[in-house]
Amino acid sequence: MDKDRASARLRVLLRHLGGRSAGAVISHHTSGTVPPGSFHPQQFQYTRDNNVLSLEQRKFYEENGFLVVKNLVSDADIQYFRDEFERICRMKVKPLGLMVMRDVTIAKSEYVPNEKVITKVQDFQEDKELFRYCTLPEILKYVECFTGPNIMAMHTMLINKPPDSGKKTSRHPLHQDLHYFPFRPSNSIVCAWTAMEHIDRNNGCLVVLPGTHKGPLKTHDYPQWEGGVNIMFHGIQDYDKNNDRVHLLMEKGDTVFFHPLLIHGSGRNKSQGFRKAISCHFADANCHYIDVKGTSQENIGEEVLEIASKIHGVKDVSLKAIVLQNGQVGEEVDNKFRGEEMQDKATF
């Protein structure tokens, strides 16, 4: 880790936590359906007052914990991200701090640099090409509806779900993303997840359990799957199996925004192709760090520290420091939103 750059970035972060508002976003409405039932405006607790979401959309998110916006990201941008992912897979670019992952069934096989062996890259905040996803105005104007104007990009991923080998390792167990995040409040965090191609049940679409964002954070751990489980694929050990499930069938550019307590996962990829999606978890810059020791999140906290030590050679570092360094300062996101130069940044 470059200590000077890390120190400078931390100073920017601390300065930003003092608070600064971004300008208003332009209104953009899309259609939405709402389940029957009464709803009163004073009950809004998962969305902020805004001029982007229609009343129907806002009600839908409040009730269900997710909202799909059709055709939000352009084909040109999707191709842009695809091209950069391919460059990463072929090792033509090596962004600082990027975590490259392979499916458990091929993890120990001989590495050939191409996109057929890489199933996910995460923490791409140092790759300016992929990080551009987190600064797209069409994404940020929706994000602000959930986080408010002081936006931080906390966790980034490009998922390349492989064709299942027959051992069902391409599936992702039902989980809540808050399990991975040692910061609060949960209502100030949202994920933007964009389909990079047609996604359906055949190639492993997202499945969500509507309304589960209203419940508590549940205990997670590795599921006991015979074929093996991918690293950090923790799943909920106890959930209501009678809860309704919705499979999100999406087209290229469609984007789902969802709450970090929403229970969700994805099925195995039964197709012969790779299913791609790009995502970022955003948070209000006023969120605060919590100590996970003695909580249900202690297991993932220890695993993150162990991985940081193995991959990046980082020792004697706290989980809080990793969170601060991997989180992209909201001031930088807002500046990019307004077309200004990003400030220098650093990561492990």
C-alpha positions in Angstrom: 0.0 0.0 0.0 1.2 3.5 -0.9 1.1 5.1 2.5 1.2 8.7 1.2 -1.7 8.1 -1.2 -3.7 6.2 1.5 -3.1 9.0 4.0 -4.2 11.6 1.5 -7.3 9.7 0.7 -8.2 9.3 4.3 -7.9 13.0 4.8 -10.3 13.6 2.0 -12.7 11.1 3.5 -12.6 12.7 6.9 -13.1 16.2 5.4 -16.0 14.9 3.4 -17.7 13.4 6.4 -18.2 17.0 7.5 -21.0 17.1 5.0 -21.6 18.6 1.6 -24.6 18.5 -0.7 -24.7 17.9 -4.4 -27.0 19.6 -6.8 -30.4 18.5 -7.7 -30.9 15.7 -10.3 -33.2 15.8 -13.3 -36.5 14.1 -13.0 -36.9 10.8 -14.9 -40.0 8.6 -14.5 -40.5 5.0 -15.3 -43.5 2.8 -14.9 -44.0 0.6 -11.8 -46.6 -1.7 -10.3 -47.6 -1.7 -6.7 -49.2 -4.6 -4.8 -52.7 -3.8 -3.4 -53.0 -2.3 0.1 -53.1 1.1 1.8 -50.1 3.3 1.9 -49.6 6.7 3.5 -46.8 9.1 2.5 -45.7 9.6 6.1 -44.7 5.9 6.1 -41.8 6.5 3.8 -38.6 5.3 5.5 -36.5 3.5 2.8 -36.5 6.4 0.3 -35.7 10.1 0.4 -37.9 12.9 -0.9 -37.0 13.3 -4.6 -38.2 14.4 -8.0 -37.0 11.2 -9.8 -39.1 8.4 -8.5 -42.8 8.4 -9.3 -45.1 7.9 -6.3 -45.9 4.4 -7.5 -42.2 3.5 -7.8 -41.5 4.9 -4.3 -44.4 2.9 -2.8 -43.1 -0.2 -4.6 -39.6 0.1 -3.2 -40.9 0.8 0.3 -43.1 -2.3 0.3 -40.8 -4.7 -1.6 -37.2 -3.5 -1.1 -36.3 -3.4 -4.7 -37.0 -1.5 -7.9 -36.2 -2.4 -11.6 -35.6 0.5 -14.0 -35.7 -0.6 -17.6 -33.1 0.3 -20.2 -31.2 2.6 -17.8 -27.6 2.0 -19.0 -26.7 2.4 -22.7 -25.5 -0.4 -25.0 -22.4 1.7 -25.6 -21.5 1.8 -21.9 -22.2 -1.9 -21.4 -19.8 -2.6 -24.3 -17.2 -0.3 -22.7 -17.3 -2.3 -19.5 -17.2 -5.6 -21.3 -14.0 -4.5 -23.2 -12.3 -3.4 -20.0 -13.2 -6.7 -18.2 -11.7 -8.6 -21.1 -8.5 -6.5 -20.8 -8.3 -7.4 -17.1 -8.9 -11.1 -17.8 -6.0 -11.1 -20.4 -3.9 -9.2 -17.8 -3.4 -6.3 -20.2 -4.3 -4.0 -17.2 -3.8 -4.7 -13.5 -5.7 -2.2 -11.4 -4.4 -1.7 -7.9 -6.4 -3.5 -5.2 -8.6 -5.5 -7.6 -9.7 -8.9 -6.4 -10.0 -11.5 -9.2 -12.0 -14.6 -8.4 -12.5 -18.0 -10.0 -15.2 -20.6 -9.5 -14.3 -23.2 -6.9 -14.4 -26.0 -9.5 -11.6 -24.4 -11.5 -9.7 -22.5 -8.8 -6.8 -24.9 -8.7 -6.6 -25.5 -12.5 -3.9 -24.1 -14.7 -4.5 -20.4 -15.2 -5.0 -19.2 -18.8 -5.6 -15.5 -19.0 -9.1 -15.1 -20.6 -12.6 -14.4 -19.4 -13.6 -18.0 -19.3 -11.7 -18.6 -16.1 -12.6 -15.3 -14.2 -16.0 -15.4 -12.6 -15.8 -12.1 -10.7 -13.7 -9.0 -10.2 -14.5 -6.8 -7.3 -13.1 -3.6 -5.7 -12.4 -2.0 -9.1 -12.3 1.5 -7.7 -8.8 1.9 -9.0 -9.8 1.0 -12.6 -11.1 4.3 -14.1 -12.8 2.5 -17.0 -15.0 0.2 -14.8 -15.4 2.8 -12.1 -17.1 5.0 -14.6 -20.2 2.9 -14.0 -20.3 4.3 -10.5 -20.3 7.8 -11.8 -23.0 7.5 -14.6 -25.5 10.3 -14.0 -28.4 8.0 -14.9 -27.3 5.7 -12.0 -26.5 8.4 -9.5 -29.8 10.3 -9.9 -31.6 7.1 -8.7 -29.0 6.3 -6.0 -29.6 9.8 -4.5 -33.3 8.8 -3.9 -32.1 6.2 -1.4 -28.9 7.6 0.1 -29.3 11.4 -0.2 -26.9 13.7 -2.0 -23.6 12.8 -0.2 -22.9 9.6 -2.0 -20.1 7.1 -1.5 -19.4 4.1 -3.7 -18.5 1.4 -1.1 -18.3 -1.9 -3.0 -17.9 -2.7 -6.7 -18.3 -5.9 -8.7 -18.4 -7.2 -12.2 -19.9 -10.7 -12.1 -19.2 -13.2 -14.9 -21.4 -16.1 -13.8 -20.0 -19.2 -15.6 -21.9 -22.1 -17.2 -22.4 -24.5 -14.3 -20.0 -27.5 -14.3 -22.7 -29.8 -13.0 -21.8 -29.3 -9.3 -24.2 -26.3 -9.0 -21.3 -24.0 -7.8 -22.5 -21.2 -10.1 -25.5 -20.5 -7.9 -25.3 -17.9 -5.1 -27.0 -18.8 -1.8 -29.8 -16.6 -0.5 -28.2 -13.8 1.6 -28.4 -10.2 2.7 -25.7 -7.8 1.5 -25.6 -6.0 4.9 -23.9 -9.1 6.3 -20.7 -7.9 4.4 -20.9 -4.3 5.5 -19.7 -3.0 8.9 -21.5 0.4 8.5 -24.9 1.7 9.2 -27.7 2.8 9.0 -28.9 0.2 6.5 -31.6 2.5 5.1 -28.9 4.7 3.8 -27.3 2.0 1.6 -28.5 0.8 -1.8 -27.1 -1.5 -4.5 -27.3 -0.7 -8.2 -27.1 -3.9 -10.2 -27.1 -3.7 -14.0 -27.6 -6.6 -16.5 -25.0 -6.6 -19.2 -27.1 -8.9 -21.4 -30.4 -10.8 -21.4 -30.8 -12.5 -18.0 -33.4 -15.1 -17.2 -33.8 -18.2 -15.0 -31.8 -20.3 -17.5 -28.6 -18.3 -17.1 -29.0 -17.6 -13.4 -31.0 -14.4 -12.8 -31.4 -12.7 -9.5 -34.2 -14.0 -7.2 -35.5 -11.8 -4.5 -37.8 -12.3 -1.5 -40.0 -9.2 -1.5 -40.5 -7.4 1.7 -37.7 -9.1 3.6 -35.8 -5.8 3.8 -38.2 -4.9 6.7 -36.7 -7.7 8.8 -33.5 -8.0 10.8 -30.0 -9.0 9.6 -29.9 -12.8 9.8 -27.1 -15.2 10.7 -25.0 -16.2 7.6 -22.4 -18.9 7.0 -21.2 -21.2 4.2 -23.9 -23.5 3.1 -23.2 -27.2 3.2 -23.2 -27.8 -0.6 -21.8 -31.1 -1.8 -20.2 -29.6 -4.9 -18.4 -26.9 -3.0 -19.0 -23.2 -2.3 -17.2 -20.2 -3.7 -15.2 -17.9 -1.4 -17.3 -15.5 0.7 -20.5 -16.9 -0.7 -22.2 -16.9 2.7 -25.9 -17.8 2.9 -28.7 -17.3 5.4 -29.0 -20.3 7.7 -32.6 -19.6 8.7 -35.3 -18.0 6.6 -39.0 -18.5 5.8 -39.1 -20.9 2.9 -42.8 -20.0 2.4 -41.8 -16.4 1.5 -42.8 -15.3 -2.0 -39.9 -15.3 -4.5 -39.6 -13.1 -7.6 -37.2 -14.0 -10.4 -35.9 -10.8 -12.0 -35.9 -11.3 -15.8 -33.8 -8.4 -17.2 -32.6 -7.1 -20.5 -29.2 -5.5 -21.2 -29.1 -2.1 -19.5 -31.9 -2.8 -17.0 -30.9 -1.9 -13.5 -32.3 -3.1 -10.2 -31.8 -1.0 -7.1 -32.3 -2.9 -3.8 -32.0 -2.5 0.0 -29.1 -4.3 1.8 -31.4 -6.3 4.0 -33.4 -7.7 1.0 -32.9 -11.5 0.9 -31.7 -12.4 -2.6 -29.5 -14.8 -4.5 -29.2 -16.4 -7.9 -29.6 -19.8 -9.4 -27.1 -21.8 -11.4 -26.2 -20.9 -14.9 -27.7 -23.7 -17.1 -26.8 -22.0 -20.4 -23.5 -22.4 -22.3 -22.6 -18.8 -22.0 -21.3 -16.5 -19.3 -23.9 -14.2 -17.6 -22.5 -10.8 -16.9 -23.6 -8.0 -14.6 -22.0 -4.9 -13.1 -22.9 -3.5 -9.7 -22.0 -1.0 -7.0 -23.2 -0.6 -3.4 -23.6 3.1 -2.6 -24.0 4.7 0.9 -24.7 8.0 2.5 -21.3 9.6 3.4 -22.7 10.1 6.9 -23.0 6.4 7.6 -20.9 5.3 10.5 -18.7 2.3 11.1 -19.7 -0.4 13.6 -17.5 -3.0 15.4 -18.6 -6.4 14.3 -16.9 -8.3 17.1 -19.4 -10.3 19.0 -22.1 -10.0 16.3 -23.3 -12.3 13.5 -20.9 -10.4 11.2 -17.8 -11.4 13.1 -17.2 -14.4 10.8 -17.1 -12.4 7.6 -15.1 -9.7 9.3 -12.4 -12.2 10.2 -12.5 -13.7 6.7 -12.0 -10.3 5.0 -9.0 -9.6 7.2 -7.5 -13.0 6.4 -8.0 -12.4 2.6 -6.4 -9.0 2.9 -3.4 -10.5 4.5 -3.1 -13.3 1.9 -3.7 -11.3 -1.2 -2.4 -7.9 -0.5 0.2 -8.7 2.2 -1.6 -6.4 4.6 -1.1 -7.3 8.3 -2.1 -5.7 11.6 -4.9 -3.7 9.9 -8.4 -3.2 11.1 -11.6 -3.9 9.2 -12.5 -0.3 9.6 -9.4 0.7 7.7 -10.2 -1.6 4.9 -13.7 -0.3 4.6 -12.4 3.3 4.5 -9.8 2.5 1.9 -12.1 0.5 -0.4 -14.9 3.0 -0.2 -14.7 5.6 -2.9 -15.0 9.1 -1.3 -18.4 10.5 -2.0 -16.9 13.9 -2.9 -15.2 12.1 -5.8 -18.4 10.5 -7.0 -20.2 13.7 -6.9 -17.5 15.6 -8.7 -17.5 13.0 -11.4 -21.3 13.3 -11.6 -20.8 17.0 -12.3 -18.0 16.4 -14.8 -15.2 17.6 -12.6 -11.8 16.0 -12.2 -11.6 13.1 -9.6 -9.2 13.6 -6.8 -6.4 11.1 -6.3 -7.4 7.9 -4.5 -5.7 4.9 -2.9 -6.6 1.4 -1.8 -5.0 -1.8 -0.5 
